[in-house]
Amino acid sequence: MEDKLSPKYNAAVRQIKTAILRSQAKALAGINQEQLALYYGIGRFISQNSRAGFWGKDAIDTISRQLSSEMPGLRGFSPRNLRNMRTFYEQWQVFDNNLADASAKLDVSGNMADASAKSADENNLIPLGLLAVPIVAFFSIGFSHHVLILSKTKTIEERKYYIQLCADLQLSHEALARKIAEDSFHNQGKMPNNFIATIPEYKQAFRAIQMFKDEYLLDFINVEQLGERDEDIDEKVIENEIVHNVKNFIMTFGKGFTYKGNQVHYDKLGHEHWVDLLFFNRILRSLVVVELKKGSFKPSYLGQLSHYLHVLDDDERLEGENPSVGIILCKDADRTFVEYVLQDYNRPMGVATYKTNQEKLKELLPEEDEMKKLL
């Protein structure tokens, strides 16, 4: 009897667990919202008094010590953090009259992730001239994330971008620092792709755009050790090196990739197909096909890749997973031409290029004639 009922118990546990996690997420979202509103208000108070000269030189340090004395165990109100609150207010004071209303309009009981992906309207944007800031994203990231963004960026557009990126990808403080160090804002969407047109959900398309670069340095591929000349290198050589160094390849490609195999065989209606490299990405919740090409981009590559994605979506994609994504990895590509050709396809695809360590080294070295002179 107990065995027969156990699946029902498991289902009940799953439902209760989901409810608990959702409730905790809503509570944390509400706490974060209140904390940011509090810090903004304290920042305004400190700014108005310290900048105008009403307080003495060491006022902030003195206030911090007094707070610690009167409220033992209080955290987050060090002199440095109080100054960060002042910066937080001063950098965002352009919507001083709108922040309280925006906070009040935000429905913390709603789904934060879903809300952040909705189309912009007056209810989920903080007015800021022509550059409206998304309310849900703004209030869903922590104060330390805000401080990092303000300290490392200069323009409103950059700040909007990193705020939305943090909210959509739920970046840790360290992951955000890496994104800023990589100048993700100026490098976003450089890989020619059709993700916006083929991935209906905005947040999912945004994640896919962020996932891939326009060029990859496969510095673990040592052509000289392989005994191959540049002109002799073909897809098989590159593929074998990637397979032998798959951990390095995954680290190069990005976060959340799981290796599924190379030359993965599929039989569809009596026709056989072999996928060069197959991965699953937990962030995208999609199978990712990487097709390797030794030469320049050709339009026919996209037709082949689109067919592979069709087969994978029909035969391999599980319930709850998103449509498969395909990447052509070739030696070089004309971006404008690639973008033109991609318009003809309705499956998510992009085209990136690769370089080996030797090629990167050649770029850094002087020209041959100049090298001779130096020698």
Secondary structure, DSSP 4 states (H G I P E B T S, - for coil): -HHHHHHHHHHHHHHHHHHHHHHHHHHHHHHHHHHHHHHHHHHHHHHHHHTTT-S-TTHHHHHHHHHHHHSTT--S-SHHHHHHHHHHHHHHGGGTTTHHHHHHH--TTS-HHHHHTSPP-TTSEE--TT-PEEHHHHHHS-HHHHHHHHHH--SHHHHHHHHHHHHHHT--HHHHHHHHHTTHHHHTT-S-B-HHHH--SHHHHHHHHHH--SEEEETT--HHHHT--GGG--HHHHHHHHHHTHHHHHHHH-TTEEEEEEEEEEEETTEEEEEEEEEEETTTTEEEEEEE-SSB--HHHHHHHHHHHHHHHHHTPPTTPPPPEEEEEESB--HHHHHHHHTT--S-EEEEEEEEHHHHHHHHSPPHHHHHHH-
